[in-house]
Amino acid sequence: KKLDSEIYIVPVLGSVTDKNRLQEVLLQHEVSTVFHAAAYKHVPMLELNPLEGARNNILGTNCVFEAAAWANCSSLVVVSTDKAVRPTSFMGATKRFAELVVQAKSSAHTNMNTCLVRFGNVLGSSGSVVPIFEEQIRIGGPVTVTDQYATRYFMTIPEASQLVMQAGAMGSDSEVFVLDMGEPICILDLAKRMIELAGRTLKTEENPAGDIEITFSELRPGEKLHEELAFDADLIETDHPMIRLADEPDPDVDLIIDGLKRIEGAIEQADIGEIVASMQELIPGFTPSWGIENPTINAAKQATRDAVKNID
């Protein structure tokens, strides 16, 4: 769609796991800067679908990097997440591994400026808690909060997009930029505030006539009580007051490339155990919330086997 005399938006269908398609698109449109934000980001979904999570988030990131380098793009900006820091979820582990892949491969492609931009939740984005709370309030509640002490970092869509672009302009050597998201917000306080802003009252034991009740479930598998934005709290200031630089050790390139090859092979074989083992070599302390014996995954596998037998 033509927006003005200089800017066009061209819708393109494809997948980040299809390197040939990526190369074709980048070359056809003479793309110079790539912003890679195509990841499965929902923690509970990836806890139940680790194979596709690894395929999209890890191999997809590798395909984007290789396609951008092949097409002689001048810069690549990879969007990451606070969940990649000391991950407890499979989603966070895939994003951490993707960070390592970008850092390892950038050393051999110095003609392309690369960087990673790490930040927390974006208000109003797909799967964000705000639209969920809004819908729960609209239907009269209850509003469901996982844990009364849970906190998260939040940023608006305009803030996040602008800062990602500004960080991208600063990156050159696979730096990890961390966006300043202020203090983490208590999810319970957010729920109470949204009920108030909707013109409703909170239903409690002290106020049984209130409009909306808040109920507590529990943290879902893989979720943390509190998120972190960096491995080291001592972040380095940059020229931008809301963008800081994480001081993290240089990656072991050979170990990362070897791990990537192992994950590629494991995905072809649908070997979730090997995927996790490869991750654990590079992500200290990571243990899947479900272990390898995920009953949901095992049940799905058995159902598939039964269906194949019935076809035979």
C-alpha positions as CSV (number, residue, x, y, z in Angstrom):
1,K,0.0,0.0,0.0
2,K,1.3,3.4,-0.9
3,L,1.4,5.7,2.1
4,D,3.2,8.7,0.5
5,S,5.6,9.4,-2.4
6,E,8.4,7.5,-0.7
7,I,7.0,4.7,1.6
8,Y,5.3,1.5,0.6
9,I,4.1,-1.4,2.6
10,V,4.3,-4.7,0.8
11,P,2.5,-7.7,2.4
12,V,4.5,-10.9,1.9
13,L,3.5,-14.5,2.9
14,G,6.2,-16.9,4.0
15,S,7.9,-18.4,7.0
16,V,11.1,-17.5,8.8
17,T,12.0,-21.2,8.6
18,D,12.1,-21.1,4.8
19,K,15.5,-19.6,4.0
20,N,15.0,-19.7,0.2
21,R,11.8,-17.6,0.6
22,L,13.6,-15.2,2.9
23,Q,16.4,-14.8,0.4
24,E,14.0,-14.2,-2.5
25,V,12.1,-11.5,-0.6
26,L,15.2,-9.7,0.7
27,L,16.7,-9.7,-2.7
28,Q,13.6,-8.7,-4.6
29,H,12.9,-5.7,-2.4
30,E,16.5,-4.7,-1.9
31,V,16.1,-4.8,1.9
32,S,18.9,-3.2,3.8
33,T,17.7,-3.5,7.4
34,V,15.9,-6.5,8.9
35,F,14.0,-6.4,12.2
36,H,13.4,-10.0,13.3
37,A,10.5,-10.3,15.6
38,A,8.9,-13.5,14.3
39,A,8.8,-15.8,17.3
40,Y,6.4,-17.9,19.2
41,K,6.2,-16.0,22.4
42,H,3.4,-17.6,24.5
43,V,4.9,-19.5,27.4
44,P,2.1,-22.1,28.0
45,M,1.8,-22.8,24.3
46,L,5.5,-23.7,23.9
47,E,5.5,-25.8,27.1
48,L,3.1,-28.0,25.2
49,N,4.7,-27.6,21.8
50,P,8.5,-27.6,22.3
51,L,9.4,-29.1,18.9
52,E,7.6,-26.3,17.0
53,G,8.9,-23.7,19.4
54,A,12.5,-24.8,18.7
55,R,11.9,-25.0,15.0
56,N,10.5,-21.5,14.7
57,N,12.4,-19.6,17.4
58,I,15.9,-21.2,17.0
59,L,16.0,-22.4,13.4
60,G,13.9,-19.5,12.2
61,T,16.3,-17.0,13.7
62,N,19.2,-18.9,12.1
63,C,17.5,-18.8,8.7
64,V,16.8,-15.0,9.1
65,F,20.5,-14.4,9.9
66,E,21.8,-16.5,7.0
67,A,19.3,-15.0,4.5
68,A,20.2,-11.4,5.6
69,A,23.9,-12.1,5.3
70,W,23.5,-13.7,1.9
71,A,21.4,-10.8,0.7
72,N,24.1,-8.3,1.9
73,C,21.7,-6.5,4.3
74,S,23.5,-3.8,6.1
75,S,22.0,-4.5,9.5
76,L,20.0,-7.1,11.4
77,V,18.1,-6.3,14.6
78,V,16.8,-9.3,16.6
79,V,14.1,-8.8,19.1
80,S,14.5,-10.9,22.3
81,T,12.8,-11.1,25.6
82,D,13.4,-10.8,29.4
83,K,12.4,-14.5,29.5
84,A,15.7,-15.4,27.9
85,V,17.5,-14.4,31.1
86,R,18.0,-17.5,33.3
87,P,15.0,-19.1,31.5
88,T,12.6,-21.4,33.3
89,S,10.3,-21.8,30.3
90,F,11.0,-23.6,27.1
91,M,10.1,-20.4,25.2
92,G,12.7,-18.4,27.2
93,A,15.3,-21.1,26.5
94,T,14.6,-21.0,22.7
95,K,15.0,-17.2,22.7
96,R,18.2,-17.4,24.7
97,F,19.6,-20.0,22.3
98,A,18.6,-17.7,19.4
99,E,20.5,-14.9,21.0
100,L,23.6,-17.1,21.2
101,V,23.2,-18.2,17.6
102,V,23.2,-14.5,16.4
103,Q,26.2,-13.6,18.6
104,A,28.2,-16.7,17.3
105,K,27.4,-16.2,13.6
106,S,28.0,-12.4,13.6
107,S,31.7,-12.9,14.2
108,A,32.0,-14.3,10.6
109,H,29.8,-11.6,9.0
110,T,31.4,-8.3,10.0
111,N,30.0,-6.5,7.0
112,M,26.5,-6.8,8.5
113,N,25.8,-4.8,11.7
114,T,23.9,-7.0,14.2
115,C,22.4,-6.5,17.6
116,L,19.8,-8.0,20.0
117,V,17.2,-5.9,21.8
118,R,15.9,-7.4,25.0
119,F,12.7,-6.2,26.8
120,G,9.6,-7.3,28.6
121,N,5.9,-7.4,27.9
122,V,4.3,-5.1,25.4
123,L,0.9,-3.7,26.4
124,G,-1.9,-4.6,24.0
125,S,0.2,-7.0,21.9
126,S,-1.1,-10.5,21.1
127,G,-1.5,-12.5,24.3
128,S,-0.9,-9.5,26.5
129,V,-2.6,-9.6,29.9
130,V,-4.3,-6.2,29.3
131,P,-6.8,-7.4,26.6
132,I,-7.4,-10.5,28.6
133,F,-8.3,-8.4,31.7
134,E,-10.4,-6.1,29.6
135,E,-12.5,-9.0,28.3
136,Q,-12.8,-10.5,31.8
137,I,-14.0,-7.2,33.1
138,R,-16.4,-6.7,30.2
139,I,-18.2,-9.9,30.9
140,G,-18.4,-9.2,34.6
141,G,-15.4,-11.2,35.9
142,P,-13.8,-12.8,37.6
143,V,-10.4,-11.3,36.7
144,T,-7.8,-14.1,36.9
145,V,-4.4,-13.3,38.3
146,T,-1.7,-16.1,38.5
147,D,-0.1,-15.0,41.7
148,Q,-0.7,-12.1,44.0
149,Y,3.0,-11.3,44.1
150,A,3.8,-11.8,40.4
151,T,5.4,-8.8,38.7
152,R,6.2,-8.0,35.1
153,Y,7.9,-5.3,33.0
154,F,5.5,-3.4,30.7
155,M,6.0,-1.0,27.8
156,T,3.5,0.4,25.2
157,I,3.7,-0.6,21.5
158,P,4.8,2.8,20.3
159,E,7.6,3.0,23.0
160,A,8.8,-0.5,22.2
161,S,8.8,-0.1,18.4
162,Q,10.6,3.3,18.6
163,L,13.3,2.1,21.0
164,V,13.9,-1.1,19.0
165,M,14.6,1.1,15.9
166,Q,16.8,3.4,17.8
167,A,18.8,0.5,19.3
168,G,19.1,-1.0,15.9
169,A,20.8,2.2,14.7
170,M,23.3,1.9,17.5
171,G,24.2,-1.8,17.0
172,S,27.2,-3.0,15.1
173,D,28.8,-6.1,16.8
174,S,26.0,-8.3,18.1
175,E,25.5,-6.2,21.2
176,V,22.7,-7.0,23.6
177,F,20.7,-3.8,24.3
178,V,18.3,-3.7,27.2
179,L,15.4,-1.3,27.1
180,D,14.6,0.7,30.2
181,M,11.1,-0.4,31.2
182,G,11.0,1.3,34.6
183,E,10.0,-0.6,37.7
184,P,8.2,-4.0,37.3
185,I,4.5,-3.8,37.9
186,C,2.6,-6.0,40.2
187,I,0.0,-7.9,38.1
188,L,-2.5,-7.7,41.0
189,D,-2.2,-3.9,41.2
190,L,-2.7,-3.8,37.4
191,A,-5.9,-5.8,37.7
192,K,-7.3,-3.6,40.4
193,R,-6.4,-0.4,38.5
194,M,-8.1,-1.7,35.3
195,I,-11.3,-2.6,37.3
196,E,-11.3,0.9,38.7
197,L,-10.7,2.6,35.3
198,A,-13.6,0.6,33.8
199,G,-15.9,2.2,36.4
200,R,-16.4,-1.0,38.3
201,T,-15.8,-1.8,42.0
202,L,-13.7,-4.6,43.4
203,K,-15.7,-7.5,45.0
204,T,-13.9,-8.7,48.2
205,E,-14.9,-10.1,51.5
206,E,-15.0,-6.6,52.9
207,N,-17.0,-5.4,49.9
208,P,-19.3,-8.4,48.8
209,A,-21.5,-6.0,46.8
210,G,-18.6,-5.1,44.5
211,D,-18.9,-5.7,40.7
212,I,-15.7,-7.7,39.8
213,E,-13.9,-10.4,41.8
214,I,-10.3,-11.2,41.4
215,T,-9.4,-14.9,41.6
216,F,-5.9,-16.5,41.8
217,S,-4.9,-19.5,39.8
218,E,-1.2,-20.2,40.1
219,L,1.9,-19.7,38.0
220,R,1.7,-21.8,34.9
221,P,4.5,-24.2,34.0
222,G,7.6,-22.3,33.0
223,E,6.4,-19.0,34.4
224,K,8.5,-17.0,36.9
225,L,7.3,-14.9,39.8
226,H,9.6,-12.1,38.7
227,E,11.3,-11.5,35.4
228,E,14.9,-10.2,34.8
229,L,16.2,-8.1,31.9
230,A,19.9,-8.9,32.2
231,F,22.2,-11.5,33.7
232,D,24.1,-8.7,35.4
233,A,22.4,-5.8,37.1
234,D,25.3,-3.4,36.1
235,L,24.2,-2.3,32.7
236,I,26.3,0.1,30.7
237,E,24.8,3.5,29.8
238,T,24.5,4.5,26.1
239,D,23.8,7.8,24.4
240,H,20.1,7.1,24.7
241,P,18.7,7.4,28.2
242,M,16.3,4.5,27.8
243,I,18.7,2.1,26.1
244,R,21.4,0.3,28.0
245,L,24.0,-2.2,27.1
246,A,24.3,-5.6,28.8
247,D,27.9,-6.6,29.6
248,E,27.9,-10.3,28.8
249,P,30.8,-12.6,28.0
250,D,31.7,-13.5,24.4
251,P,30.1,-16.7,23.3
252,D,31.9,-19.9,22.6
253,V,31.3,-19.9,18.8
254,D,32.3,-23.6,18.2
255,L,30.1,-24.9,21.0
256,I,27.1,-22.8,19.8
257,I,27.4,-23.9,16.2
258,D,27.7,-27.5,17.3
259,G,24.7,-27.1,19.5
260,L,22.7,-25.6,16.6
261,K,23.6,-28.6,14.4
262,R,22.5,-31.0,17.1
263,I,19.2,-29.1,17.5
264,E,18.6,-29.2,13.7
265,G,19.1,-32.9,13.7
266,A,17.0,-33.4,16.7
267,I,14.1,-31.5,15.2
268,E,14.3,-33.7,12.1
269,Q,14.0,-36.7,14.4
270,A,11.4,-35.1,16.6
271,D,13.8,-35.8,19.5
272,I,12.7,-33.4,22.3
273,G,15.2,-34.9,24.7
274,E,18.1,-34.1,22.4
275,I,16.9,-30.6,21.9
276,V,16.8,-30.0,25.7
277,A,20.2,-31.6,26.2
278,S,21.7,-29.3,23.5
279,M,20.1,-26.3,25.2
280,Q,21.4,-27.3,28.6
281,E,25.0,-27.4,27.4
282,L,24.7,-23.7,26.6
283,I,22.1,-22.4,29.1
284,P,23.4,-23.1,32.6
285,G,20.6,-24.1,35.0
286,F,17.9,-24.6,32.4
287,T,15.5,-27.4,33.3
288,P,12.2,-27.8,31.5
289,S,9.2,-27.4,33.8
290,W,7.9,-30.7,32.5
291,G,11.0,-32.7,32.1
292,I,11.1,-35.0,29.1
293,E,8.2,-37.1,30.3
294,N,5.6,-34.4,29.4
295,P,2.3,-36.3,29.8
296,T,0.5,-34.0,27.4
297,I,3.1,-34.5,24.7
298,N,3.3,-38.2,25.3
299,A,-0.5,-38.5,25.1
300,A,-0.4,-36.6,21.8
301,K,2.3,-38.9,20.5
302,Q,0.4,-42.0,21.5
303,A,-2.8,-40.6,19.9
304,T,-0.8,-40.1,16.7
305,R,0.5,-43.6,16.8
306,D,-3.0,-45.0,17.3
307,A,-4.3,-42.9,14.4
308,V,-1.6,-44.2,12.1
309,K,-2.3,-47.8,13.1
310,N,-6.0,-47.3,12.4
311,I,-5.1,-45.9,8.9
312,D,-2.9,-48.9,8.3
